């Protein structure tokens, strides 16, 4: 029983009522259903909702006593009372929430019959489904068998009562309109009532005071609170707009509205939306909860569509979607919460607007906007009343999310298991395998080569095709041997420096200082800058000097910047130094800052090389995650007793928010010769009430010229256990040179969930036929885009 109720509760808060599409008559209802609100003196508003998509908390209600009593009294009139029912039976029904919800469902179905709307409408079906879920939550175990029978009974009762006209239905709507002056608020009110209720003037504001407009629409009493229009956002109009908002807030204090309509003009929507400060001011005065039950009304919807990039008018639905998404985006910023999605209502009040046979105004997409308006309002009011009867106690907070983000334990575990290197002053790993660079031969192979004559360009052109190939192959072979020689000499030099420091530390310090003083500043190559048509492009700002202080600080360039823009996206910092004979440190990081966000990523590490072959390292990683920062402290110990076997153990401590995650790993590396290597590791990551286990086996076959040429093939098998679920995975990586100017990289992975990926990257400067692959991909993408566009048009 509890599991069933838990599932139903999860459905209430996770499944949206409808999608916020504004162009379909059945898909225009918002995902967060409104509740009645009371605006206090401080501008805060309390709200509740039965429909709470993306807000991970149960629905709740918070009403003032007047509003709740008023709603209770209106709901009590819809209780179906047969003439043979006793007085006690009637009182019992009024006190039973399930019966009152059933009666409210009957009222909703009667309204649909009165408006001529089908009960098979998608929006109607989703509202009935929400009412059904509410009934399941409130019902006890003995009543669950009767829940499914209530829906059919409600349909039959609604049809019978609507046919007889008894009992009379007491249902009304109270609507508040807000928006700038000149957007069509008064004209829309007149269109709703099909008569002139308010004065309109195309040259000056038509409403100068707050007043109620009362009328009947399709037998439903509708009260609209007409308000003066706001002036465009500016420092001069700030006080006037605030004065209007405070007067509206005072006017609706005793009798809050059921629905709020916020008006914008669709024909004046541009990418430079400049009313964000007005939305922010509305949120501050009325409170963020004012947007819970707000419908975005876009007037002048029968507009002339602008031209697209191809010179033809853009698609109507695409233009409406783009415009409404932009307004919704700024509402999200005003309330600091992107979970809210308001419904959209398209309106056209022009007398020459196209009409159907019944004389109703229709939009270019064929929608009758007046019936859609009534449907939205009725669904909102009914679900709000259901929410009152449910009396949920958990409140819903609209604003910056207070939910704590939990990092993924499998991700933390994989980060712990990956191989970490400490960069030395020479730019290589301080714990590099000496077997890769040392050689037992006394004489280097490069020095034994005979001299070669370097040809000029004209001489090279006179060679035959086979001679050119042999010549280039010989140069490539000599280059490989030369790089091997340089690597060995660098390794020997480092060993000699370490031995000399052991003999005479003081003299070595003096020699180092003399050598450092002889190092001159070197100009680093310029960074690539985006093309610019301006003559004053500040390219000199990206020049940096590499000096002997081992610190490299460079700007991070934004490759998608605007012309004549500085294009500076952040700053990167790198350094690696040798503190003393056996201690090495390295620091690397990047910081970026814009008008809203600040992010930092840095890795700091220090390593100690024991002369006996053991390497100890410790590091600190800092990474920004949304508004929080993740700190990871890790340490490793490598034990190398034999050159072909390296044992390693590691520990990590991750801090995220107020939670800590501890992990450990064991790893062993076995080398077979200089080309084959096996790595086996296991690890565990523990968090608050969660544990993740993992491990893997990797076999790597290096190329003959490794590490000078990075040719290798590696096969990895991994296993991960988390939340009583085990996932097996395999990964294949390969990097190879198929020629002098061609390289291929292959990456493929597959797991036990039948999910995988394969990636093949090819780089070549001689084989232009590979460019046909990119051309074919672009051509195929254009064809698919054309097919999708034609399908959407149909």
C-alpha positions in Angstrom: 0.0 0.0 0.0 2.7 2.4 0.9 4.7 1.6 -2.3 1.6 2.3 -4.4 1.0 5.7 -2.7 4.7 6.5 -3.1 4.5 5.8 -6.8 1.4 8.0 -7.2 3.0 10.8 -5.3 6.1 10.6 -7.6 3.8 10.7 -10.6 2.2 13.9 -9.3 5.4 15.8 -8.9 7.3 14.3 -11.8 4.9 14.1 -14.7 3.8 17.4 -16.3 0.1 18.0 -16.8 0.7 19.0 -20.4 3.5 20.4 -22.5 3.6 24.2 -22.7 3.0 24.2 -26.5 1.0 27.4 -27.3 -0.3 26.4 -30.7 -2.4 23.3 -30.0 -5.8 23.5 -28.6 -5.1 20.5 -26.4 -1.5 21.2 -25.5 -1.5 24.7 -24.1 -1.9 24.2 -20.4 1.0 25.0 -18.1 2.8 22.4 -16.1 2.4 24.1 -12.8 -1.1 24.6 -11.8 -1.9 27.7 -9.8 -3.4 28.0 -6.4 -5.1 30.9 -4.7 -2.6 33.5 -3.4 -2.5 36.1 -0.7 -0.2 38.9 -1.3 1.1 40.2 2.0 2.4 43.7 2.8 6.0 42.6 2.1 5.2 41.4 -1.4 5.5 37.7 -0.6 2.9 35.4 -1.9 2.0 31.9 -0.7 1.0 29.4 -3.3 0.0 25.8 -3.7 -0.4 23.6 -6.6 -1.5 20.1 -7.4 0.6 20.0 -10.6 4.3 20.5 -9.8 6.5 19.5 -12.6 10.3 19.6 -12.1 9.8 20.8 -8.5 10.9 17.9 -6.4 8.6 18.3 -3.5 5.0 17.3 -2.8 2.3 19.8 -3.5 1.0 22.0 -0.8 -1.5 24.7 0.0 -1.2 27.9 1.9 -4.3 30.0 1.8 -5.8 32.7 4.0 -8.9 31.7 5.9 -11.2 34.0 3.9 -10.2 32.5 0.6 -10.4 28.9 1.8 -13.9 29.5 3.4 -15.0 31.1 0.2 -13.8 28.1 -1.9 -15.3 25.6 0.6 -18.7 27.3 0.3 -18.6 27.3 -3.5 -17.6 23.6 -3.5 -20.3 22.6 -1.1 -23.0 23.6 -3.7 -21.9 21.0 -6.2 -22.5 18.0 -3.9 -25.0 15.8 -5.6 -28.0 15.4 -3.3 -30.8 13.1 -4.3 -34.2 13.8 -2.8 -34.2 10.5 -0.8 -30.9 11.4 1.0 -31.2 12.2 4.6 -29.8 15.3 6.3 -27.1 13.2 8.1 -26.1 11.6 4.8 -25.7 15.1 3.2 -23.5 16.3 6.1 -21.4 13.2 5.8 -20.8 13.8 2.1 -19.8 17.4 2.7 -17.2 16.3 5.2 -15.7 13.5 3.0 -12.9 14.8 0.7 -13.3 12.0 -1.7 -17.0 12.8 -2.3 -16.2 16.5 -2.7 -13.5 15.7 -5.3 -16.0 13.5 -7.1 -18.5 16.4 -7.1 -15.9 18.8 -8.4 -15.1 16.3 -11.2 -18.8 16.2 -12.1 -18.8 20.0 -12.2 -15.7 20.0 -14.5 -17.4 17.5 -16.9 -20.6 19.6 -17.0 -18.6 22.6 -18.0 -17.0 20.6 -20.8 -20.4 19.6 -22.0 -21.7 23.2 -21.8 -18.8 24.4 -23.9 -19.1 21.7 -26.4 -15.6 20.3 -25.7 -14.8 16.6 -26.1 -13.8 14.6 -23.1 -11.2 12.9 -25.3 -9.3 16.2 -25.5 -5.7 15.7 -24.4 -5.8 18.5 -22.0 -9.0 17.4 -20.5 -7.7 13.8 -20.2 -4.6 15.0 -18.3 -6.7 17.1 -15.9 -9.0 14.1 -15.2 -5.9 11.9 -14.7 -4.6 14.4 -12.1 -7.9 14.3 -10.3 -7.7 10.5 -10.4 -4.2 10.6 -8.8 -5.4 12.9 -6.1 -8.2 10.5 -5.3 -5.8 7.6 -5.1 -3.6 9.5 -2.6 -6.5 10.4 -0.4 -8.2 7.0 -0.6 -7.5 4.4 2.0 -6.8 0.8 1.2 -10.5 -0.2 1.5 -11.5 2.5 -1.1 -8.9 1.7 -3.8 -11.3 -0.8 -5.4 -13.9 1.9 -5.9 -11.6 4.5 -7.3 -11.8 3.3 -10.9 -15.6 3.2 -10.7 -15.8 6.9 -9.7 -14.6 8.2 -13.1 -17.4 6.4 -15.1 -20.0 7.3 -12.5 -18.9 11.0 -12.7 -19.4 11.0 -16.5 -22.8 9.5 -16.2 -23.9 11.9 -13.5 -22.5 14.9 -15.4 -24.4 14.0 -18.5 -27.7 13.4 -16.5 -27.4 16.7 -14.6 -26.5 18.8 -17.6 -29.5 17.3 -19.5 -31.9 18.2 -16.7 -30.2 21.4 -15.7 -30.4 20.5 -12.0 -28.8 21.4 -9.7 -27.7 24.8 -10.9 -23.9 25.1 -11.2 -22.1 27.8 -9.3 -18.8 28.4 -11.0 -17.0 31.7 -11.6 -13.6 33.0 -12.7 -11.8 35.9 -11.2 -9.0 37.1 -13.5 -6.3 39.8 -13.1 -4.7 41.3 -16.2 -1.2 42.8 -16.2 0.9 44.3 -19.0 2.4 47.3 -20.6 0.2 50.0 -22.0 -0.9 49.5 -25.6 -0.5 45.8 -25.7 -4.3 45.2 -26.0 -5.6 44.4 -22.5 -8.8 46.3 -22.8 -9.4 45.1 -26.4 -9.0 41.5 -25.2 -11.6 42.1 -22.4 -14.1 43.4 -25.0 -13.4 40.3 -27.2 -13.9 37.9 -24.3 -17.4 39.4 -23.5 -18.2 40.1 -27.2 -19.2 43.7 -26.2 -17.6 46.9 -25.3 -16.9 46.8 -21.6 -13.9 49.1 -21.6 -12.8 52.0 -23.7 -9.9 51.6 -26.1 -7.9 54.3 -27.8 -5.0 53.7 -30.2 -3.3 57.0 -29.3 -3.4 57.0 -25.5 -3.8 54.6 -22.6 -7.4 53.4 -22.4 -7.4 52.4 -18.7 -6.4 54.9 -16.0 -7.6 53.2 -12.9 -8.3 49.8 -11.4 -11.8 48.5 -11.9 -13.7 45.2 -12.2 -15.4 44.1 -15.4 -18.1 41.6 -14.7 -19.9 39.6 -17.4 -21.0 36.1 -18.5 -19.2 34.0 -21.0 -21.0 30.8 -22.1 -22.9 30.7 -18.9 -19.9 31.2 -16.7 -19.6 34.3 -14.5 -16.3 36.0 -15.3 -14.8 38.9 -13.3 -11.8 40.6 -14.8 -9.7 43.1 -12.9 -8.6 45.7 -15.5 -5.5 47.6 -14.4 -3.6 50.6 -15.9 -0.8 49.6 -18.2 2.9 49.7 -17.2 5.3 52.1 -19.0 8.4 50.7 -20.7 11.2 49.8 -18.4 13.4 52.8 -17.5 14.6 54.6 -14.4 12.1 57.4 -15.1 9.1 55.0 -15.2 10.3 52.8 -12.3 8.4 54.8 -9.6 5.1 55.0 -11.6 5.1 51.3 -12.4 5.8 50.5 -8.7 2.9 52.7 -7.7 0.5 50.9 -10.0 1.7 47.5 -8.7 1.2 48.5 -5.1 -2.3 49.7 -5.8 -3.1 46.5 -7.6 -1.7 44.5 -4.7 -3.9 46.4 -2.3 -6.9 46.0 -4.5 -6.7 42.2 -4.7 -5.7 41.6 -1.1 -9.2 40.8 0.1 -10.2 38.7 -2.9 -7.2 37.2 -4.7 -7.6 36.3 -8.4 -7.8 32.8 -9.7 -5.7 33.5 -12.7 -3.3 36.2 -13.8 -3.0 37.2 -17.5 0.3 38.8 -18.5 0.1 40.5 -21.9 2.8 41.0 -24.6 2.6 41.9 -28.3 3.7 39.1 -30.6 4.3 41.4 -33.5 6.8 43.5 -31.6 8.9 40.7 -30.2 12.6 41.0 -31.1 15.8 39.4 -29.9 16.5 42.6 -27.9 13.9 42.0 -25.2 14.2 45.1 -22.9 11.5 44.5 -20.3 13.4 42.2 -18.0 13.6 44.9 -15.3 9.8 45.1 -15.5 9.4 41.4 -14.9 11.9 41.7 -12.0 9.9 44.5 -10.5 6.6 42.5 -10.8 8.3 39.6 -9.0 9.6 41.8 -6.3 6.3 43.5 -5.5 3.9 40.6 -5.8 6.3 37.8 -4.9 7.7 35.0 -7.1 4.5 32.9 -6.6 2.5 35.4 -8.8 3.9 33.5 -11.8 2.4 30.2 -10.6 -1.0 30.9 -12.0 0.0 33.3 -14.8 -0.9 32.8 -18.5 1.2 34.5 -21.1 -1.2 36.3 -23.5 0.4 37.2 -26.9 -1.8 39.7 -28.7 -1.6 40.7 -32.4 -1.1 37.1 -33.3 -2.3 37.4 -36.9 0.8 39.3 -37.7 2.8 39.4 -41.0 5.6 37.0 -40.5 9.2 38.3 -40.9 11.5 36.9 -43.5 13.9 34.1 -42.7 17.6 33.7 -43.9 16.3 32.2 -47.1 14.2 35.2 -48.0 10.9 33.5 -47.3 8.6 34.1 -44.3 9.4 32.0 -41.3 7.1 29.3 -40.1 4.3 30.6 -37.9 4.7 28.0 -35.2 8.4 28.4 -35.1 8.2 32.1 -34.8 5.6 31.9 -31.9 7.7 29.2 -30.2 10.8 31.4 -30.4 9.1 34.5 -29.1 7.3 32.8 -26.2 10.5 30.9 -25.2 12.3 34.2 -25.0 9.7 35.7 -22.7 9.7 32.5 -20.6 13.5 32.7 -20.4 13.4 36.2 -18.8 10.6 35.1 -16.4 13.0 32.3 -15.3 15.7 34.9 -14.7 13.3 37.1 -12.8 12.2 34.4 -10.4 15.7 32.7 -10.4 14.1 29.4 -11.2 14.0 27.6 -14.6 11.5 25.0 -13.5 8.4 27.2 -14.0 6.7 26.9 -17.4 3.7 29.1 -18.1 0.9 28.4 -20.7 0.7 30.6 -23.7 -2.5 32.0 -25.2 -2.5 33.6 -28.6 -5.1 36.4 -29.1 -6.2 38.5 -32.1 -8.6 41.4 -31.5 -8.6 43.1 -34.9 -12.1 43.5 -36.4 -10.9 42.1 -39.8 -9.6 39.0 -38.1 -10.5 35.8 -40.0 -13.6 34.0 -38.6 -15.1 30.6 -38.8 -18.7 29.7 -39.7 -19.9 30.3 -36.1 -18.4 33.8 -36.2 -15.6 33.1 -33.9 -12.2 34.6 -34.4 -9.5 32.1 -35.5 -5.8 32.4 -35.7 -3.5 31.6 -38.6 -3.0 28.1 -37.2 -6.7 27.5 -37.2 -7.2 27.8 -33.4 -10.3 29.5 -31.9 -8.5 31.4 -29.2 -11.6 32.3 -27.1 -12.5 28.6 -26.4 -8.9 27.9 -25.6 -9.0 30.8 -23.1 -12.0 29.3 -21.3 -10.5 25.9 -21.3 -7.2 27.1 -19.7 -9.0 29.1 -17.1 -11.5 26.3 -16.2 -8.7 23.6 -15.9 -6.7 25.9 -13.7 -9.5 26.8 -11.4 -10.7 23.1 -11.0 -7.2 21.8 -10.2 -6.8 24.7 -7.7 -10.0 23.7 -5.9 -8.9 20.1 -5.9 -5.7 21.2 -4.3 -7.6 23.0 -1.5 -9.5 19.8 -0.7 -6.4 17.7 -0.6 -4.8 20.1 2.0 -1.2 19.1 1.2 1.1 20.5 3.9 4.5 20.6 2.1 5.2 24.0 0.7 6.7 24.6 -2.7 9.4 27.1 -3.0 9.8 29.1 -6.2 13.2 30.6 -6.6 16.8 29.5 -6.4 16.8 25.8 -5.8 17.8 24.8 -2.3 18.2 21.1 -3.2 21.6 19.7 -2.6 23.4 18.3 -5.6 24.9 14.9 -5.1 28.0 14.0 -7.2 28.0 10.7 -9.0 30.0 8.1 -7.1 30.9 6.1 -10.3 32.3 9.3 -11.8 34.4 9.9 -8.6 35.5 6.3 -8.7 36.6 6.5 -12.3 38.5 9.7 -11.6 40.3 8.0 -8.7 41.3 4.9 -10.8 42.7 6.9 -13.7 46.5 7.3 -13.9 47.9 10.5 -12.6 51.3 12.0 -13.6 53.4 14.7 -11.9 55.0 16.9 -14.5 58.6 17.8 -13.9 60.6 20.9 -15.0 61.5 19.2 -18.2 57.9 18.6 -19.1 57.8 14.9 -18.6 56.6 12.5 -15.9 58.9 12.5 -12.9 58.1 8.8 -12.5 58.8 7.8 -16.1 59.9 4.2 -16.8 63.6 4.3 -17.3 63.4 1.1 -19.4 61.8 3.2 -22.2 64.7 5.6 -22.5 67.7 3.7 -21.2 69.7 1.6 -23.7 72.4 -1.0 -22.9 74.4 -0.2 -26.1 77.4 2.0 -25.7 77.0 3.7 -29.0 73.9 5.3 -30.2 72.3 4.0 -33.4 71.9 7.5 -34.8 75.6 8.2 -34.7 76.3 5.1 -36.7 74.3 6.3 -39.7 76.2 7.5 -42.8 75.8 11.2 -43.7 73.0 12.2 -46.0 72.7 15.0 -48.5 69.7 17.2 -48.0 68.1 18.0 -51.4 66.7 21.4 -52.4 63.2 21.7 -53.7 64.2 21.8 -57.3 66.4 18.7 -56.8 63.6 16.9 -55.1 61.2 17.6 -58.0 63.6 16.0 -60.5 63.5 12.6 -58.6 61.3 9.8 -59.8 58.2 8.7 -57.7 60.0 5.7 -56.2 63.1 7.9 -55.4 60.9 10.5 -53.7 59.4 7.8 -51.5 62.7 6.3 -50.6 64.1 9.7 -49.8 61.2 10.7 -47.5 61.3 7.3 -45.8 65.0 7.8 -45.0 64.3 11.2 -43.6 61.5 9.9 -41.4 63.7 7.0 -40.2 66.6 9.4 -39.3 64.1 11.8 -37.5 62.8 8.9 -35.4 66.4 7.9 -34.4 67.3 11.5 -33.6 64.3 11.9 -31.3 65.3 8.7 -29.5 68.8 10.1 -29.1 67.4 13.4 -27.7 65.2 11.5 -25.2 68.1 9.4 -24.0 70.4 12.4 -23.6 67.8 14.3 -21.6 67.4 11.3 -19.3 71.1 11.0 -18.8 71.4 14.7 -18.2 68.8 14.5 -15.5 70.6 11.6 -13.9 73.9 13.4 -14.0 72.4 16.5 -12.4 71.0 14.3 -9.5 74.4 12.6 -9.0 76.2 16.0 -9.0 73.8 17.4 -6.4 74.5 14.5 -4.1 78.2 15.2 -4.3 78.2 18.9 -3.9 74.9 20.6 -3.3 76.3 24.1 -2.8 78.4 24.2 -6.0 75.4 22.8 -7.9 73.2 25.6 -6.6 75.7 28.2 -7.9 75.9 26.5 -11.3 72.2 26.4 -11.5 71.9 30.1 -10.7 74.5 30.9 -13.3 72.8 28.8 -15.8 69.4 30.4 -15.1 70.9 33.8 -15.5 72.0 32.9 -19.0 68.5 31.9 -20.1 66.9 34.6 -22.2 63.2 35.4 -22.5 61.6 33.5 -25.4 58.6 34.8 -27.3 55.9 32.2 -27.4 54.0 31.7 -30.7 50.9 33.8 -31.2 47.5 32.2 -30.4 45.0 31.9 -33.1 42.5 34.8 -33.2 39.1 34.8 -34.9 39.0 36.6 -38.3 38.2 40.3 -38.1 37.3 42.9 -40.6 38.6 45.7 -38.3 42.0 47.3 -38.8 42.7 47.7 -35.1 42.5 44.1 -34.0 44.5 43.9 -30.7 46.5 40.8 -31.7 49.5 42.1 -29.5 47.4 41.4 -26.4 47.9 37.6 -26.9 51.7 37.7 -27.0 53.4 36.2 -23.9 57.0 35.8 -22.8 58.5 32.6 -21.6 61.1 33.4 -19.0 63.2 31.3 -16.6 60.9 31.6 -13.7 59.0 28.5 -14.8 55.6 30.3 -14.7 53.5 30.4 -17.8 50.5 32.6 -17.7 48.4 33.0 -20.9 45.0 34.2 -21.8 42.3 31.8 -22.9 40.9 32.9 -26.2 37.2 32.7 -27.1 37.2 31.4 -30.6 33.6 32.4 -31.2 34.0 36.0 -30.2 32.7 39.1 -32.0 34.7 41.2 -34.4 36.9 43.8 -32.7 36.2 42.1 -29.4 39.1 41.4 -27.0 38.0 37.8 -27.1 39.5 37.1 -23.6 37.5 34.2 -22.0 39.9 33.5 -19.1 43.4 33.0 -17.8 45.4 29.8 -17.7 48.4 29.2 -15.4 51.0 26.5 -15.6 54.2 25.8 -13.7 56.5 22.9 -12.8 59.5 23.1 -10.6 62.0 21.0 -8.7 62.0 22.1 -5.0 65.1 20.0 -4.1 66.8 16.9 -5.2 63.8 14.5 -4.8 60.8 16.8 -4.6 58.9 18.0 -7.7 55.8 20.2 -7.9 53.4 21.2 -10.6 50.4 23.6 -10.8 48.0 24.0 -13.7 44.7 25.7 -13.8 42.3 27.9 -15.7 39.9 30.6 -14.5 37.1 32.2 -16.4 34.7 35.0 -15.5 31.8 36.6 -17.2 28.9 38.8 -16.0 27.1 36.0 -14.2 29.3 33.0 -13.7 32.7 32.4 -12.3 34.5 29.0 -12.8 37.9 27.7 -11.9 39.6 24.4 -12.6 43.0 23.7 -11.1 45.3 20.7 -10.4 48.1 21.0 -7.9 50.5 18.1 -7.2 53.7 17.4 -5.5 55.9 14.2 -5.7 58.8 12.8 -3.7 61.1 10.3 -5.4 62.8 8.0 -2.9 66.2 6.8 -4.0 65.0 3.2 -3.2 62.5 3.4 -6.0 59.3 4.5 -4.2 57.4 7.6 -5.3 55.0 9.4 -3.0 52.6 12.1 -4.4 49.9 14.3 -3.1 47.6 16.7 -4.9 44.6 19.0 -4.6 42.0 19.4 -7.4 39.5 22.3 -7.4 36.6 22.4 -9.8 33.5 24.6 -10.1 30.2 22.9 -10.2 27.3 25.3 -10.8 27.3 27.6 -7.7 29.4 25.1 -5.6 33.0 24.0 -5.7 34.4 20.5 -5.5 37.6 19.9 -3.6 39.5 16.6 -4.0 42.5 15.7 -2.0 44.3 12.7 -3.3 47.6 10.9 -2.6 49.4 8.0 -4.3 52.3 5.7 -3.4 54.3 3.8 -6.1 56.5 0.9 -5.1 59.0 -0.1 -7.7 61.3 -2.9 -6.6 61.7 -4.4 -10.1 61.8 -2.4 -13.3 59.0 -4.6 -14.8 56.6 -4.4 -11.8 55.1 -1.3 -10.2 52.6 -1.5 -7.3 50.5 1.5 -6.5 48.0 2.5 -3.8 45.9 5.6 -3.7 43.5 7.5 -1.4 41.1 10.4 -2.1 38.9 12.7 -0.1 36.3 14.7 -2.0 34.3 17.6 -0.4 31.1 18.8 -2.1 28.9 21.1 -0.1 28.5 19.6 3.3 29.1 16.0 2.2 32.4 14.1 2.0 33.3 11.1 -0.1 36.2 8.8 0.7 37.8 6.4 -1.8 40.8 4.1 -2.1 42.4 2.0 -4.9 45.1 -0.6 -5.5 46.9 -1.0 -8.7 49.6 -3.2 -10.2 51.5 -2.7 -13.4 53.5 -5.5 -15.1 55.7 -4.8 -18.1 56.7 -7.5 -20.5 59.6 -6.2 -22.4 59.5 -2.6 -23.6 56.3 -2.8 -25.6 53.7 -4.9 -23.7 52.2 -3.6 -20.4 49.4 -5.0 -18.2 47.6 -2.8 -15.6 45.1 -4.2 -13.0 43.3 -2.0 -10.5 40.4 -2.2 -8.0 38.8 0.7 -6.1 36.0 1.7 -3.8 34.2 5.0 -3.2 32.1 5.6 -0.2 29.5 8.4 0.3 26.6 9.1 2.6 24.7 5.8 2.6 26.2 4.9 -0.8 29.1 2.7 -1.9 30.5 2.1 -5.4 33.0 -0.6 -6.4 35.0 -0.9 -9.5 38.0 -2.3 -11.2 39.6 -3.1 -14.5 42.2 -4.9 -16.5 44.1 -3.2 -19.3 46.6 -4.5 -21.8 48.6 -2.1 -23.9 50.9 -2.9 -26.8 53.2 -0.1 -27.7 54.7 0.7 -31.0 58.3 -0.1 -31.9 59.3 3.6 -31.7 57.4 4.4 -28.5 57.5 6.9 -26.8 59.0 9.0 -29.7 56.0 7.9 -31.9 52.9 7.4 -29.9 51.7 4.3 -31.6 49.8 2.0 -29.2 46.8 -0.3 -29.0 45.1 -0.9 -25.6 42.2 -3.1 -24.6 40.4 -2.5 -21.3 37.8 -4.5 -19.5 36.0 -2.8 -16.6 33.4 -3.7 -14.0 31.3 -1.3 -11.9 28.9 -2.1 -9.0 26.6 0.6 -7.7 23.2 0.4 -6.0 23.1 -3.4 -6.3 23.6 -3.2 -10.1 26.7 -4.4 -12.0 27.8 -3.0 -15.3 30.5 -4.7 -17.4 32.3 -2.6 -20.1 35.0 -3.0 -22.7 37.1 -0.3 -24.4 39.4 -0.4 -27.3 41.8 2.4 -28.1 44.3 2.6 -30.9 46.7 5.3 -32.3 48.9 4.6 -35.2 50.8 6.2 -38.1 49.9 4.7 -41.4 52.5 6.8 -43.2 54.6 9.9 -42.9 51.7 12.3 -43.1 48.7 10.2 -42.0 47.6 9.1 -38.6 44.5 7.1 -37.5 42.9 7.1 -34.0 40.2 4.5 -33.1 38.1 4.5 -29.9 35.3 2.0 -29.3 33.5 1.0 -26.2 30.5 -1.2 -25.2 28.9 -2.2 -21.9 26.5 -4.8 -20.7 23.6 -2.3 -21.1 24.0 -2.6 -24.8 25.3 1.0 -25.0 28.4 1.9 -26.8 30.2 4.3 -29.1 32.8 4.0 -31.9 34.9 6.9 -33.1 37.4 7.0 -35.9 39.6 10.0 -36.5 41.9 10.4 -39.5 44.5 13.1 -40.1 46.3 13.3 -43.4 48.0 16.0 -45.6 48.5 13.9 -48.7 45.3 12.0 -49.1 42.7 14.6 -50.1 40.2 11.9 -50.8 39.5 11.7 -47.1 37.9 15.1 -47.3 35.1 13.4 -49.3 34.0 11.8 -46.0 33.3 15.2 -44.5 31.6 16.3 -47.7 29.4 13.3 -47.7 28.5 13.8 -44.0 27.6 17.5 -44.6 25.5 16.5 -47.6 23.7 13.8 -45.6 23.0 16.2 -42.8 21.4 18.7 -45.2 19.2 16.0 -46.7 18.0 15.0 -43.2 17.3 18.6 -42.3 15.3 19.0 -45.5 13.3 15.9 -44.7 12.6 17.1 -41.2 11.5 20.5 -42.4 9.1 19.0 -45.0 7.7 16.7 -42.3 7.1 19.6 -39.9 5.4 21.6 -42.7 3.0 18.7 -43.4 
